[in-house]
Amino acid sequence: MALLLKEKDVEQLLTMPLAIDLVERVHKEYSAGNAVDVPRERTRQPKAALHILQGAVPSAGVLGYKAYTSSREGIRFIVYAFNADRGNLDAIVEANFLGMIRTGAAGGVAAKWLARPEAKVAGVFGAGWQARGQIEALAAVRKLERVKVYSRKAEKLAAFCARMRDSLGLEVVPSASPEETVRGSDIVVTITTSATPVFDGDWVEPGLHINAAGSNSLLRQEIDEATVRKCSPIVVDSRPAAIKEAGDLLPALEKGRLHAGQLVEIGEVMNGTRPGRGLPEQVTLFESQGMAIQDLIIAAELAKMARAKGLGTEVDVGA
């Protein structure tokens, strides 16, 4: 029997601290060679596209994949988690909320390891669903005092900031311009669908940490080459995934101004095999493409928690 977890079940079980702990653990395992991840594959049709990420986390006894479709109607996410020993389908998890939290958690893990310990001001580009997880995760790993959020849609931005203030008890305020969002910030997050850079590299100040989380396609680029040149180290969740689809890095890679060997995996930083931030004045960058192992380790844990609490629905499929 496989356990079906609907969105309402996931929302009852999954917290940001839990997601951060699991994402941190799985990145350590991946960069030590103890987990398997296959970069995203896409099948496109005129009106919709299918996206699949797959992998395995032996320590959690799980292998499987996340499949999602995108169309004008929206995006639909489902994780299929299989038992790594028997091969049976263990859980089917609706993954819209899960994906938002795990994407934020990846940024939180990166900020924990790369941002200056005293970081207290964040600038965020984007006021959509995914921006919520980014701010929640930063607040979980740093003692934030102020968050500046920029979006071109003023009414949506004001409502988003009000919700985040109420939710987190933080000063979350609309930013008047991209430059204001970057200058004076200790951490900058980009979580948009922009095809062109959202800020000018000339505004980047010493000591900044950047989480670039929106550019997981060749068609997207949230940060410019001037920003990339200022960053050291340039950290990614996975080198294979970054080389394949990090729209922010591909221009520099194609021109030979950046080499694949310069890309540091966040798990390598955590394991101490590659350096992270060494000096307060360094500008650090984390490029987040998203990995199946992040989804799978969370889905496996949620399935265990749900069975213990009597949540979800057992379905006779994939036995």
Backbone bond lengths (Angstrom), bond angles and torsions (degrees), N, CA, C in turn:
res aa  C-N    CA-C-N  psi(-1)  N-CA   C-N-CA  omega(-1)  CA-C   N-CA-C  phi
1 M - - - 1.462 - - 1.527 109.74 -
2 A 1.304 116.19 137.23 1.464 121.25 176.37 1.522 109.00 -104.03
3 L 1.301 116.25 144.95 1.457 121.27 179.65 1.524 109.68 -92.71
4 L 1.326 115.82 122.17 1.459 121.26 176.51 1.525 109.07 -93.72
5 L 1.326 116.39 120.44 1.455 121.79 177.01 1.520 108.71 -111.43
6 K 1.323 115.98 116.93 1.454 121.37 176.85 1.531 109.19 -84.12
7 E 1.318 115.95 171.29 1.468 120.34 -178.19 1.533 111.73 -54.89
8 K 1.330 117.09 -40.80 1.466 119.64 -178.01 1.524 111.52 -63.65
9 D 1.331 117.34 -32.51 1.465 120.97 177.64 1.522 110.53 -69.28
10 V 1.325 115.11 -44.93 1.466 119.94 -179.77 1.528 110.62 -61.34
11 E 1.318 116.51 -42.27 1.464 120.11 -179.16 1.530 112.25 -64.06
12 Q 1.329 117.39 -29.37 1.463 120.55 176.91 1.528 112.00 -72.24
13 L 1.318 117.31 -29.43 1.462 121.50 -169.68 1.526 114.74 -100.86
14 L 1.311 117.01 -36.93 1.470 120.27 -168.13 1.522 112.15 -90.90
15 T 1.319 115.88 125.57 1.463 122.29 175.36 1.523 109.32 -116.97
16 M 1.311 116.44 160.11 1.453 119.73 178.78 1.536 112.41 -64.16
17 P 1.337 119.57 -44.59 1.474 117.94 177.99 1.526 113.13 -57.92
18 L 1.338 117.63 -40.24 1.460 120.47 177.44 1.523 110.43 -62.69
19 A 1.329 116.83 -45.43 1.464 120.64 -179.24 1.521 111.02 -62.80
20 I 1.316 118.08 -41.73 1.458 121.01 179.29 1.528 110.50 -62.01
21 D 1.314 117.25 -44.39 1.468 120.60 178.81 1.526 111.59 -60.79
22 L 1.338 117.03 -44.03 1.462 120.43 -177.85 1.528 111.80 -70.56
23 V 1.325 117.12 -41.22 1.473 120.04 179.20 1.526 110.42 -65.43
24 E 1.320 117.46 -40.93 1.460 120.55 177.46 1.530 110.33 -60.86
25 R 1.315 115.56 -46.20 1.477 120.00 -179.88 1.514 111.88 -60.42
26 V 1.335 117.67 -45.28 1.457 119.42 -174.19 1.531 111.43 -71.49
27 H 1.337 117.59 -30.34 1.468 118.59 176.67 1.521 111.19 -69.86
28 K 1.305 118.09 -37.20 1.466 120.30 174.19 1.523 110.25 -59.62
29 E 1.327 116.20 -43.86 1.459 120.56 -179.17 1.530 111.45 -67.36
30 Y 1.317 116.56 -41.72 1.467 120.03 -178.64 1.525 111.36 -62.49
31 S 1.322 116.71 -46.85 1.462 119.54 -176.75 1.524 112.52 -75.25
32 A 1.338 117.49 -11.87 1.460 121.94 173.10 1.531 111.28 -93.99
33 G 1.331 117.12 2.85 1.459 121.26 178.78 1.512 114.28 83.12
34 N 1.348 117.28 18.04 1.458 120.75 -175.80 1.523 113.86 -108.82
35 A 1.310 117.44 15.14 1.463 122.62 173.30 1.525 107.41 -148.48
36 V 1.318 115.72 156.66 1.466 121.43 -176.09 1.518 109.34 -119.86
37 D 1.333 116.56 133.39 1.459 120.34 178.28 1.524 109.57 -138.37
38 V 1.327 115.32 134.47 1.468 121.83 178.34 1.523 107.99 -111.10
39 P 1.342 118.15 122.16 1.468 119.84 -178.81 1.524 112.48 -57.18
40 R 1.317 114.53 157.10 1.466 123.69 -174.99 1.534 112.24 -55.80
41 E 1.318 114.49 137.83 1.466 121.98 170.66 1.518 108.06 -115.91
42 R 1.323 116.38 145.04 1.467 121.11 -176.42 1.525 110.51 -127.19
43 T 1.321 115.91 137.81 1.455 122.34 172.40 1.523 107.08 -119.53
44 R 1.310 116.34 117.49 1.468 120.69 -172.85 1.533 111.17 -107.31
45 Q 1.301 114.92 139.59 1.451 123.88 172.10 1.533 107.32 -126.12
46 P 1.343 117.79 167.88 1.464 118.99 -175.52 1.530 114.38 -56.14
47 K 1.341 117.35 -34.79 1.462 119.13 -174.30 1.524 114.28 -114.76
48 A 1.316 117.83 -3.72 1.472 120.14 -178.70 1.517 109.33 -159.55
49 A 1.319 115.40 165.32 1.462 120.89 177.42 1.523 109.27 -140.97
50 L 1.327 115.61 148.14 1.458 122.99 176.31 1.524 107.88 -109.84
51 H 1.334 115.92 132.98 1.460 122.30 -179.10 1.526 107.86 -123.88
52 I 1.332 117.41 130.65 1.462 120.82 -177.38 1.525 110.01 -131.17
53 L 1.356 115.77 130.30 1.458 123.42 172.68 1.526 106.83 -120.45
54 Q 1.334 117.34 135.49 1.453 118.95 -178.57 1.519 111.44 -136.89
55 G 1.343 114.92 158.86 1.450 118.39 -179.78 1.515 111.71 178.68
56 A 1.340 115.49 -170.05 1.460 121.79 -179.08 1.519 109.66 -149.57
57 V 1.338 115.42 141.35 1.462 122.29 176.21 1.527 107.12 -125.42
58 P 1.341 118.29 91.55 1.467 120.41 -175.76 1.517 114.20 -56.79
59 S 1.327 117.97 -36.89 1.462 120.00 -178.03 1.524 112.33 -63.72
60 A 1.330 116.63 -24.79 1.462 121.25 178.09 1.519 112.07 -100.29
61 G 1.341 116.53 1.75 1.458 120.56 178.47 1.506 113.84 65.26
62 V 1.334 117.39 32.33 1.458 119.70 -173.54 1.524 111.38 -133.34
63 L 1.315 115.97 142.52 1.462 123.17 164.91 1.510 107.28 -139.60
64 G 1.322 115.53 154.67 1.449 117.36 -177.34 1.503 112.61 164.70
65 Y 1.325 114.58 -155.41 1.461 118.09 -175.52 1.521 110.96 -155.10
66 K 1.325 114.55 157.98 1.460 120.95 168.39 1.515 107.71 -110.22
67 A 1.318 116.08 129.36 1.458 121.91 175.65 1.518 108.50 -116.94
68 Y 1.322 115.80 135.94 1.459 118.24 173.81 1.513 109.91 -144.29
69 T 1.318 114.47 149.69 1.454 120.94 177.43 1.517 109.61 -113.12
70 S 1.307 115.65 148.06 1.461 120.86 176.19 1.524 108.69 -128.74
71 S 1.332 115.16 136.58 1.458 121.74 178.41 1.518 107.34 -156.71
72 R 1.309 116.52 -176.89 1.465 119.54 177.85 1.526 111.80 -65.13
73 E 1.323 116.99 -21.29 1.458 120.63 178.94 1.517 112.54 -77.95
74 G 1.328 117.69 -17.64 1.460 120.61 -179.16 1.513 111.65 135.34
75 I 1.336 115.24 -163.53 1.459 121.94 -178.28 1.525 108.26 -125.51
76 R 1.320 116.07 137.31 1.470 121.94 -179.17 1.523 108.57 -123.81
77 F 1.337 117.77 124.71 1.454 123.09 -174.74 1.533 110.77 -115.73
78 I 1.338 117.26 135.04 1.467 121.77 173.74 1.527 108.82 -141.79
79 V 1.333 116.67 134.31 1.460 122.36 174.25 1.524 108.29 -104.98
80 Y 1.339 115.38 132.98 1.461 122.44 175.72 1.522 107.75 -112.10
81 A 1.338 116.49 112.60 1.461 121.81 -175.99 1.526 109.65 -109.10
82 F 1.334 116.38 122.30 1.452 122.54 -179.03 1.530 110.29 -108.20
83 N 1.321 116.37 149.09 1.460 121.35 175.13 1.523 108.81 -69.01
84 A 1.312 117.46 125.31 1.459 121.66 -174.31 1.521 112.98 -72.18
85 D 1.326 118.47 -17.00 1.464 121.65 178.87 1.521 111.99 -92.53
86 R 1.337 117.09 -48.91 1.459 121.15 -175.23 1.524 112.71 -92.77
87 G 1.321 116.79 -25.29 1.457 120.40 -178.04 1.511 114.53 85.43
88 N 1.331 118.03 0.08 1.464 120.31 -179.94 1.527 110.52 -76.58
89 L 1.303 115.58 154.43 1.463 121.19 176.11 1.521 108.58 -72.91
90 D 1.326 116.54 118.50 1.463 120.96 -176.01 1.518 112.25 -95.95
91 A 1.334 117.34 -35.97 1.466 119.22 -176.63 1.519 110.90 -154.13
92 I 1.322 114.48 146.35 1.463 123.16 170.71 1.525 105.43 -120.56
93 V 1.324 116.65 120.35 1.458 120.29 -170.77 1.530 110.11 -124.76
94 E 1.330 116.33 118.34 1.460 118.82 170.28 1.529 107.83 -63.71
95 A 1.330 117.46 135.02 1.460 118.21 -162.37 1.519 115.70 -130.91
96 N 1.329 118.07 29.37 1.459 119.10 174.73 1.530 110.14 -70.96
97 F 1.335 116.85 -54.07 1.463 120.93 176.97 1.526 110.61 -64.11
98 L 1.321 116.70 -43.38 1.466 121.11 178.74 1.532 110.36 -55.87
99 G 1.335 116.74 -47.09 1.463 120.04 -178.25 1.510 112.92 -63.95
100 M 1.331 116.70 -39.06 1.465 119.91 178.55 1.529 110.67 -64.00
101 I 1.330 116.24 -44.98 1.459 120.21 -178.97 1.530 110.85 -67.51
102 R 1.324 118.16 -44.12 1.467 119.53 -177.27 1.529 111.89 -69.26
103 T 1.347 118.33 -32.16 1.459 120.39 175.61 1.521 109.83 -66.61
104 G 1.331 116.10 -42.87 1.452 119.41 175.19 1.511 111.64 -63.10
105 A 1.336 116.67 -41.21 1.465 120.78 -179.10 1.523 111.45 -61.03
106 A 1.332 117.39 -38.72 1.465 120.14 178.14 1.523 110.37 -61.12
107 G 1.338 116.69 -42.08 1.456 120.16 176.28 1.515 111.73 -65.59
108 G 1.341 116.56 -36.98 1.455 119.93 177.70 1.514 112.11 -64.32
109 V 1.326 116.42 -42.45 1.468 120.48 177.38 1.526 110.35 -61.46
110 A 1.337 116.37 -44.00 1.459 119.79 179.79 1.524 111.28 -62.23
111 A 1.339 116.88 -44.00 1.466 120.10 179.17 1.526 111.00 -64.82
112 K 1.319 117.15 -36.74 1.465 121.10 178.50 1.525 110.86 -58.87
113 W 1.325 116.92 -39.99 1.459 121.41 -174.84 1.521 114.11 -94.05
114 L 1.336 118.45 -19.14 1.462 119.83 -172.02 1.525 114.43 -119.51
115 A 1.326 118.59 -30.50 1.466 119.85 -179.54 1.524 109.89 -74.35
116 R 1.328 116.30 153.10 1.462 119.99 177.01 1.530 110.02 -60.77
117 P 1.324 118.33 140.81 1.469 120.49 -177.53 1.520 113.39 -56.65
118 E 1.334 116.75 -31.32 1.466 120.24 -176.85 1.528 112.88 -88.31
119 A 1.331 117.87 7.23 1.466 121.14 -179.40 1.522 111.10 -55.97
120 K 1.350 116.68 130.16 1.465 119.99 -177.00 1.525 114.00 -138.34
121 V 1.347 117.58 -9.52 1.461 120.86 179.55 1.527 108.61 -121.36
122 A 1.320 116.07 127.94 1.462 121.28 179.30 1.519 110.12 -118.47
123 G 1.312 115.82 144.05 1.456 122.33 172.15 1.518 108.38 -117.54
124 V 1.326 116.93 128.41 1.458 121.73 -173.87 1.523 110.01 -123.25
125 F 1.324 116.21 127.31 1.462 121.68 173.45 1.523 108.07 -98.94
126 G 1.320 116.20 114.84 1.453 121.65 -178.38 1.511 110.74 120.74
127 A 1.329 116.62 135.54 1.462 121.57 179.92 1.526 110.55 -131.27
128 G 1.326 115.32 32.40 1.452 119.86 179.62 1.520 111.98 -96.98
129 W 1.331 114.64 -166.28 1.467 122.91 -177.73 1.521 111.32 -54.49
130 Q 1.346 116.87 -45.41 1.460 120.02 -175.52 1.529 112.77 -70.26
131 A 1.313 117.74 -27.28 1.469 120.08 179.89 1.519 111.32 -63.01
132 R 1.318 116.61 -31.04 1.468 119.96 177.52 1.527 111.19 -55.65
133 G 1.334 116.87 -50.23 1.459 120.70 -178.53 1.513 112.51 -64.10
134 Q 1.331 116.75 -35.67 1.464 119.84 179.66 1.524 111.48 -62.70
135 I 1.325 116.39 -44.89 1.467 120.01 -178.21 1.529 110.57 -70.58
136 E 1.326 117.12 -41.64 1.462 120.13 178.23 1.529 110.75 -58.33
137 A 1.321 116.51 -42.45 1.462 120.36 -178.04 1.523 111.53 -68.42
138 L 1.331 118.17 -42.13 1.459 120.26 177.79 1.519 110.84 -61.30
139 A 1.332 115.91 -40.79 1.469 120.21 179.59 1.522 111.56 -65.61
140 A 1.333 116.77 -24.83 1.466 120.73 -179.74 1.522 112.63 -79.20
141 V 1.355 117.74 -23.08 1.467 119.58 -175.61 1.528 113.98 -112.69
142 R 1.317 117.53 -12.01 1.461 121.48 178.59 1.531 109.28 -137.90
143 K 1.332 116.37 150.71 1.461 121.37 179.56 1.527 108.96 -83.91
144 L 1.317 114.77 77.73 1.456 119.97 -177.80 1.524 111.05 -68.90
145 E 1.322 114.43 142.97 1.463 120.63 174.10 1.523 111.60 -110.89
146 R 1.339 116.04 -26.44 1.468 118.90 -175.96 1.523 109.65 -153.09
147 V 1.324 115.53 138.68 1.458 121.85 175.55 1.520 108.16 -126.33
148 K 1.326 116.80 123.29 1.462 122.67 176.54 1.527 108.40 -102.45
149 V 1.305 117.33 128.07 1.461 121.38 -176.34 1.520 109.51 -119.64
150 Y 1.327 115.67 131.62 1.472 119.87 178.67 1.519 110.54 -116.83
151 S 1.318 115.47 133.39 1.458 123.32 171.75 1.517 107.54 -152.50
152 R 1.314 116.77 149.51 1.467 119.86 -179.19 1.524 112.69 -76.12
153 K 1.328 117.75 -14.75 1.461 121.48 -179.41 1.521 108.84 -96.52
154 A 1.317 117.09 99.00 1.469 122.58 -169.97 1.529 112.99 -61.39
155 E 1.334 118.34 -44.49 1.462 120.31 -177.20 1.528 110.65 -66.33
156 K 1.316 116.29 -43.59 1.464 121.03 178.13 1.525 109.97 -62.74
157 L 1.318 116.93 -40.17 1.463 121.84 -179.34 1.523 111.19 -63.65
158 A 1.318 117.54 -46.33 1.463 121.06 -179.05 1.524 110.95 -61.71
159 A 1.329 116.54 -42.39 1.466 120.39 179.87 1.526 110.86 -66.40
160 F 1.314 116.53 -40.35 1.465 120.66 179.30 1.526 110.80 -62.66
161 C 1.309 116.97 -47.23 1.471 120.60 -179.85 1.525 111.30 -61.00
162 A 1.320 116.90 -39.63 1.466 120.38 178.94 1.525 110.88 -63.70
163 R 1.326 116.86 -42.39 1.467 120.29 179.28 1.526 110.96 -63.82
164 M 1.326 116.50 -42.54 1.462 119.71 -178.39 1.526 111.28 -69.28
165 R 1.317 117.23 -36.41 1.470 119.64 175.68 1.520 110.64 -60.55
166 D 1.320 116.06 -46.18 1.463 120.63 -179.00 1.522 111.22 -65.79
167 S 1.313 116.40 -38.13 1.465 121.21 -176.01 1.523 112.64 -72.55
168 L 1.336 116.75 -42.48 1.459 120.56 -171.53 1.530 114.22 -107.29
169 G 1.321 116.96 -12.48 1.455 119.27 -177.19 1.514 112.81 67.13
170 L 1.321 116.12 29.80 1.463 122.87 179.25 1.522 110.26 -111.06
171 E 1.330 115.94 160.45 1.453 120.83 172.55 1.535 107.56 -79.97
172 V 1.318 116.08 98.51 1.465 122.38 178.31 1.518 106.45 -112.77
173 V 1.333 116.57 116.43 1.463 120.45 -170.43 1.521 111.48 -129.79
174 P 1.340 116.93 149.03 1.460 119.84 173.90 1.529 110.38 -65.91
175 S 1.315 116.25 140.96 1.458 121.82 176.21 1.522 109.12 -99.66
176 A 1.321 116.30 142.23 1.463 120.23 -174.85 1.518 113.14 -77.49
177 S 1.329 117.49 -23.67 1.465 119.70 -174.58 1.521 110.01 -158.39
178 P 1.334 117.61 161.38 1.463 120.03 174.33 1.530 112.55 -58.18
179 E 1.329 117.56 -39.82 1.458 119.89 -178.71 1.527 110.94 -64.03
180 E 1.322 117.05 -42.15 1.461 120.27 178.53 1.528 110.99 -63.90
181 T 1.321 116.50 -31.88 1.460 120.97 -179.82 1.526 111.35 -66.49
182 V 1.325 116.44 -36.41 1.464 120.96 -176.32 1.523 111.99 -85.93
183 R 1.319 116.87 -49.09 1.471 119.73 -174.12 1.529 110.36 -66.28
184 G 1.315 115.02 134.97 1.462 121.01 179.47 1.518 114.27 80.79
185 S 1.326 117.87 1.38 1.465 120.94 178.84 1.523 109.83 -92.18
186 D 1.319 115.35 146.84 1.465 122.04 174.44 1.524 111.09 -91.30
187 I 1.321 115.69 -29.10 1.466 123.04 178.37 1.519 107.56 -134.54
188 V 1.319 117.21 134.49 1.461 121.96 173.98 1.520 108.29 -121.20
189 V 1.318 116.16 134.47 1.462 122.52 178.34 1.519 108.87 -119.42
190 T 1.334 116.25 133.38 1.461 120.78 170.32 1.519 107.89 -114.01
191 I 1.319 116.16 122.17 1.461 121.15 -179.04 1.531 107.46 -141.64
192 T 1.335 114.49 68.85 1.463 122.56 -175.31 1.528 109.30 -129.11
193 T 1.316 115.60 -179.92 1.468 121.13 172.98 1.522 110.55 -110.87
194 S 1.310 116.98 23.96 1.455 121.23 -173.36 1.535 112.51 -65.98
195 A 1.321 115.13 141.67 1.463 121.18 175.39 1.518 111.90 -90.91
196 T 1.332 116.94 -8.74 1.464 121.52 -179.87 1.527 109.30 -131.94
197 P 1.345 117.92 153.98 1.472 120.82 -177.10 1.519 112.39 -53.95
198 V 1.342 115.03 139.99 1.463 120.46 -175.60 1.533 112.51 -93.07
199 F 1.337 117.71 -9.96 1.465 119.89 175.05 1.515 109.56 -150.10
200 D 1.332 115.27 165.09 1.461 123.05 -176.35 1.527 110.02 -92.74
201 G 1.316 116.44 130.99 1.450 120.74 179.80 1.514 113.88 -59.46
202 D 1.317 117.58 -21.68 1.472 120.28 178.35 1.519 112.06 -66.21
203 W 1.337 117.50 -19.17 1.464 120.62 -178.89 1.526 112.58 -85.14
204 V 1.315 116.91 -8.80 1.469 121.08 -176.31 1.523 109.93 -73.08
205 E 1.325 115.57 125.60 1.461 121.95 -176.08 1.522 111.03 -106.28
206 P 1.333 118.02 154.67 1.469 121.12 179.75 1.531 111.37 -55.22
207 G 1.326 115.40 142.73 1.454 121.45 176.73 1.513 115.38 89.96
208 L 1.333 116.56 -4.56 1.461 120.66 -177.00 1.530 110.99 -72.37
209 H 1.321 116.75 144.32 1.460 122.03 166.16 1.524 108.08 -114.00
210 I 1.340 116.49 136.24 1.465 122.28 -178.78 1.519 109.62 -118.46
211 N 1.325 116.47 127.91 1.460 122.96 168.35 1.519 107.76 -105.18
212 A 1.332 117.10 109.22 1.464 121.57 178.48 1.522 107.71 -102.26
213 A 1.326 116.90 108.08 1.463 120.57 -168.78 1.520 114.46 -118.36
214 G 1.325 118.57 -1.30 1.458 119.43 -173.95 1.509 115.65 -101.87
215 S 1.326 118.11 -16.45 1.459 121.09 -172.15 1.521 111.39 -95.93
216 N 1.329 116.79 78.13 1.462 120.34 177.82 1.525 110.79 -109.97
217 S 1.323 115.95 35.94 1.455 122.01 -178.32 1.524 108.45 -156.25
218 L 1.312 116.33 151.65 1.460 120.80 177.13 1.520 112.10 -63.17
219 L 1.331 116.57 -20.18 1.460 121.10 -177.06 1.523 112.77 -84.56
220 R 1.338 117.67 -5.30 1.461 120.93 -175.21 1.530 110.92 -118.73
221 Q 1.335 115.01 142.61 1.465 120.43 174.80 1.525 108.27 -151.02
222 E 1.327 116.55 109.73 1.463 121.42 -176.50 1.522 112.95 -94.35
223 I 1.321 118.17 -25.55 1.465 120.52 179.94 1.521 109.63 -123.77
224 D 1.338 116.05 149.78 1.458 120.11 -175.08 1.524 111.40 -91.48
225 E 1.342 115.06 171.96 1.467 120.54 -178.14 1.525 111.67 -66.10
226 A 1.326 117.32 -30.49 1.467 119.77 177.85 1.524 110.69 -61.85
227 T 1.325 116.24 -38.47 1.464 120.44 177.15 1.517 110.47 -67.71
228 V 1.313 116.94 -45.32 1.470 120.81 -179.55 1.526 110.53 -58.63
229 R 1.334 117.19 -40.73 1.470 120.46 -179.33 1.525 112.29 -64.61
230 K 1.317 117.84 -26.36 1.468 121.18 -179.37 1.526 112.81 -80.84
231 C 1.323 117.12 -12.72 1.462 120.85 -169.80 1.521 113.10 -93.98
232 S 1.311 115.30 135.20 1.463 122.57 173.76 1.525 108.56 -160.75
233 P 1.324 116.71 119.16 1.455 127.54 0.34 1.523 112.56 -80.31
234 I 1.342 114.19 163.31 1.462 121.69 169.40 1.522 106.41 -100.52
235 V 1.321 115.48 113.06 1.460 121.67 -171.30 1.527 109.53 -109.77
236 V 1.321 115.93 140.36 1.466 121.79 -179.14 1.521 108.94 -128.81
237 D 1.326 116.67 163.43 1.458 117.85 174.19 1.517 110.22 -74.82
238 S 1.338 116.69 -38.31 1.460 122.24 -179.21 1.526 108.77 -149.55
239 R 1.331 117.26 129.02 1.472 119.46 178.06 1.526 112.10 -61.09
240 P 1.354 119.72 -47.96 1.472 118.32 179.27 1.515 113.44 -56.81
241 A 1.340 117.13 -41.57 1.465 119.76 -179.69 1.517 111.14 -68.18
242 A 1.327 117.36 -40.86 1.466 120.68 -179.31 1.515 111.52 -64.51
243 I 1.316 116.67 -43.05 1.459 120.89 -179.57 1.526 110.57 -64.22
244 K 1.322 115.91 -31.69 1.462 120.07 -177.01 1.515 113.20 -80.57
245 E 1.362 118.45 -36.98 1.459 117.56 -169.41 1.518 116.21 -146.26
246 A 1.326 119.62 15.02 1.471 120.08 177.89 1.529 109.06 -81.07
247 G 1.333 115.75 93.01 1.457 120.38 -176.92 1.517 113.75 -58.67
248 D 1.333 117.54 -27.30 1.469 120.98 178.43 1.522 112.10 -69.63
249 L 1.331 117.14 -30.84 1.463 120.99 -173.09 1.523 113.33 -100.14
250 L 1.323 117.56 -22.88 1.463 120.14 -172.85 1.523 114.23 -60.72
251 P 1.350 120.47 -38.20 1.467 117.84 177.22 1.533 112.71 -58.10
252 A 1.322 117.37 -44.01 1.460 120.73 179.35 1.525 111.51 -68.93
253 L 1.338 116.73 -37.09 1.464 120.24 177.57 1.525 111.04 -64.99
254 E 1.325 116.89 -42.57 1.461 120.90 -178.30 1.524 112.23 -66.94
255 K 1.335 116.21 -31.63 1.469 120.49 -179.75 1.527 112.79 -86.55
256 G 1.316 117.61 -3.28 1.454 121.05 -179.44 1.515 114.07 78.60
257 R 1.326 117.11 9.41 1.467 120.36 178.59 1.522 111.69 -82.62
258 L 1.330 115.44 -11.28 1.449 122.43 177.38 1.516 106.40 -142.03
259 H 1.334 116.22 138.72 1.459 121.13 -178.69 1.519 110.23 -117.23
260 A 1.322 116.01 149.06 1.459 120.65 -176.46 1.522 111.77 -55.28
261 G 1.323 117.05 -35.89 1.455 120.48 -179.20 1.515 113.75 -65.72
262 Q 1.334 117.06 -17.85 1.467 120.58 177.30 1.518 112.42 -79.15
263 L 1.314 117.25 -15.90 1.458 120.94 -178.73 1.525 109.40 -77.63
264 V 1.314 115.76 127.45 1.460 122.83 -177.73 1.525 108.99 -107.37
265 E 1.314 117.55 129.13 1.464 119.62 176.13 1.526 110.16 -78.52
266 I 1.330 115.77 143.11 1.466 120.06 -178.95 1.527 110.61 -60.70
267 G 1.319 117.44 -32.37 1.458 120.29 176.93 1.522 112.18 -65.81
268 E 1.328 117.24 -32.69 1.462 120.63 177.05 1.521 110.94 -67.24
269 V 1.329 115.96 -37.33 1.468 119.72 176.06 1.523 109.56 -62.52
270 M 1.324 116.77 -46.57 1.459 120.88 -179.05 1.526 112.06 -64.66
271 N 1.326 116.42 -36.66 1.463 120.51 -179.11 1.530 113.09 -81.34
272 G 1.344 116.52 -7.80 1.457 120.25 178.68 1.511 115.24 79.24
273 T 1.342 117.88 14.24 1.460 120.45 -179.98 1.522 113.33 -90.52
274 R 1.337 116.86 -17.64 1.465 122.27 173.91 1.523 107.20 -137.49
275 P 1.343 118.20 147.36 1.467 120.04 -176.82 1.518 112.90 -75.82
276 G 1.325 114.84 148.80 1.460 122.05 171.52 1.510 108.45 -103.27
277 R 1.332 116.74 -133.36 1.461 120.12 176.49 1.524 109.18 -70.23
278 G 1.330 115.18 129.94 1.450 119.73 177.87 1.513 113.17 -108.27
279 L 1.348 116.19 -33.66 1.457 121.74 -176.34 1.521 109.92 -127.70
280 P 1.329 117.59 148.68 1.469 120.18 -179.35 1.518 113.42 -58.53
281 E 1.336 117.75 -31.80 1.463 119.96 -175.12 1.526 113.96 -83.63
282 Q 1.310 118.11 -6.27 1.460 119.86 178.81 1.528 110.89 -63.32
283 V 1.343 115.07 146.70 1.458 121.63 170.37 1.523 106.81 -101.31
284 T 1.306 116.61 119.49 1.462 120.88 -177.29 1.524 109.95 -109.89
285 L 1.336 114.80 149.79 1.466 120.97 -177.24 1.516 109.48 -132.34
286 F 1.328 116.37 134.18 1.458 122.01 170.84 1.519 108.75 -118.90
287 E 1.323 115.85 121.34 1.461 122.52 177.54 1.522 108.76 -102.47
288 S 1.314 116.69 116.69 1.462 122.72 -175.43 1.517 110.51 -106.63
289 Q 1.340 116.42 115.49 1.459 120.97 176.96 1.526 112.19 -99.91
290 G 1.330 116.67 -22.62 1.459 120.64 -176.29 1.511 110.73 90.95
291 M 1.340 116.31 136.42 1.458 121.37 -175.65 1.527 110.26 -134.74
292 A 1.323 116.04 146.05 1.457 121.02 178.32 1.522 111.81 -59.71
293 I 1.328 117.52 -36.42 1.460 119.33 -175.95 1.531 111.71 -64.20
294 Q 1.323 117.21 -27.44 1.462 119.79 175.13 1.527 110.11 -65.12
295 D 1.329 115.76 -46.62 1.465 120.49 179.53 1.526 111.12 -65.64
296 L 1.329 116.34 -41.61 1.459 120.16 -173.11 1.527 112.57 -69.19
297 I 1.331 117.33 -42.16 1.463 118.25 -178.96 1.527 110.43 -66.56
298 I 1.335 116.73 -34.57 1.463 119.92 177.39 1.525 110.08 -71.17
299 A 1.326 117.35 -44.23 1.473 120.16 -179.68 1.519 111.13 -61.14
300 A 1.327 117.62 -40.75 1.465 120.96 179.90 1.524 110.80 -63.80
301 E 1.333 116.35 -41.49 1.456 120.26 179.37 1.533 110.90 -67.74
302 L 1.311 116.84 -40.42 1.467 120.24 178.86 1.520 111.25 -63.40
303 A 1.342 116.80 -38.33 1.461 119.70 179.36 1.528 110.62 -62.92
304 K 1.333 116.62 -42.13 1.469 119.40 177.43 1.524 111.17 -63.28
305 M 1.315 116.30 -45.31 1.459 120.46 -179.67 1.526 111.00 -63.38
306 A 1.320 116.49 -41.82 1.464 120.82 -177.68 1.522 111.24 -64.50
307 R 1.318 116.91 -43.02 1.471 119.53 178.96 1.528 110.58 -63.27
308 A 1.334 116.37 -38.52 1.470 119.68 179.00 1.522 112.02 -66.12
309 K 1.330 116.76 -30.51 1.463 121.42 -176.83 1.536 112.95 -98.89
310 G 1.332 116.53 -3.01 1.457 119.52 -179.36 1.515 113.70 74.76
311 L 1.320 117.00 27.48 1.465 120.84 178.76 1.522 110.06 -98.13
312 G 1.318 115.85 160.86 1.452 121.08 178.97 1.519 112.03 84.67
313 T 1.335 114.48 179.41 1.463 121.37 -177.94 1.516 109.42 -129.75
314 E 1.329 117.18 125.09 1.458 120.60 176.15 1.536 108.44 -77.42
315 V 1.344 115.00 130.22 1.467 120.10 179.89 1.528 109.26 -123.86
316 D 1.308 116.69 142.30 1.452 121.90 -176.04 1.534 109.46 -86.06
317 V 1.320 114.44 81.90 1.469 119.84 -179.41 1.521 108.20 -150.84
318 G 1.328 116.05 143.02 1.458 120.26 173.60 1.506 115.84 70.43
319 A 1.339 118.00 19.12 1.465 120.70 -178.58 1.519 111.93 -73.46
